[in-house]
Amino acid sequence: LQNVRIDPSSISFQMWKDIPVPFYLSVNFFEVLNPKQILQGQKPVLRQRGPYVYREYRYKTNITFHDNDTVSYLEYRHLFFQPDLSNGTEDEYIVVPNILMMGAAVMVEKLPNFVKLLLSGALASLKQEAFMNRTVGEIMWGYNDPLIDAINLIVPGLLPFKGKFGLFMDFNNSNSGLFTVNSGMKDISQVHMVESWNGLKNVSYWRSSQCNMINGTAGEMWPPFMSPTSLEFYSPDACRSMTLVYEQSGQFKGVPTYRFVAPKTLFANGTDYPPNEGFCPCMQSGIQNVSTCRHNAPMFISHPHFYNADPSLVNAVEGLHPSKEQHGLFLDVHPMTGIPMNCSIKLQLNLYIKHVSGIIQTERIKPVVLPLLWFAESGSMEGPVLQQFYTNLVVLPSVLDYVQYILLGLSVPLIISAAVLMAMSK
């Protein structure tokens, strides 16, 4: 118990502070093969490109212990491209939706017609089209686009940024918010459980108190002595808490594990799974509308290739092949310590596109939830880290348990003998 608390003297503290497990971010893009046909109302045809792999380093700063048995911290992520592990380079060009233009079109759909005409005129003068040909690096880390200033001028406040735009701009060299978690010093069953995030006990993105709750841990470790039922964690990237369910017991390099996976209800709509009604407005099951926490942009998250989603989402585009082996997420956790041994968290980012009256650049696009990319954050114990974990937190406790068992076995007869002698002496 002492060795899994968040305490500088515990064995697991350094592992928690500077995660020694090598993490990798793998990004797969969906290239649009028929942009001109989509503008005429045809089904999108996609081809997966990648993966583009990045080594991910994580470390915690501003670690502050509080009197109420909690500790707060910021965790930073730094990403470095790995050419030898990637299928392609960051300089490769890929045809994808013009995310800013198509997103802004849907966002202004209900505004007065003159606003849409102004936007359409600005798009024309800037020679903006519904699809763009950009490099992987530009899409990931940002590119300068005069459209940003034009949108901010026509509809002030519509976009929360200026200058550059990139899907992963806020992901690299940044933190995921101020977490305050239980240290487990008094109650080990609460160790790593989130007390607040950015000072909040609940978020305000969703329409029900249940959906706004911050539950579970920060997704790195869990309390020890886990039961084979479920685990929870709060994901700032998904703006919500997630519950994974127990699937099976197994082993990872000799260490016993529980495998937890996403239930089919994770991204189900409110009709199929009423507790998710608070995440609506919903479309088909298998996608979650995250516009409320993404500046009202028409963005949806899902499993890659719409795995575990309504078949209509898969059938609306060509080029998707969902499978559990490639697209299902999982966590393999050592149940005694609550420390993950092997994990792969996978999510897909999708953009809702459609024809918008008054914006001629959207032409005759039929409404579709179009996959942009999917990514996996993966890591596993290996090398000296695994050996240290195995020795200090698996083998040693087992040996101590065995010694205690032997001592107990020896002490019981001695206690009985002493009691008999005391009775005889009386």
Secondary structure, DSSP 8 states (H G I E B T S, - for coil): -GGGSS-TTSTTHHHHHS--S-EEEEEEEEEES-HHHHHTT---BEEEEEEEEEEEEEEEEEEEE-TTSEEEEEEEEEEEE-GGG-SS-TT-EEEEE-HHHHHHHHHTTTS-HHHHHHHHHHHHHTT--SEEEEEHHHHHH-EE-HHHHHHHHHSTTSSS--SEE-TTTTTTTEEEEEEEEE--SS-GGGTTBEEEETTBSB--SSSSTTTTB--SB-SS---SS--SSEEEEEETTTTEEEEEEEEEEEEETTEEEEEEE--TTTT--TTTSGGGGGG-S--STTEEE-GGGTTT--EEEESGGGTTS-HHHHHTSBS----HHHH--EEEEETTTTEEEEEEEEEEEEEEE---TT-GGGTT---EEEEEEEEEEEEE--HHHHHHHIIIIIIHHHHHHHHHHHHHHHHHHHHHHHHHHHHHH-
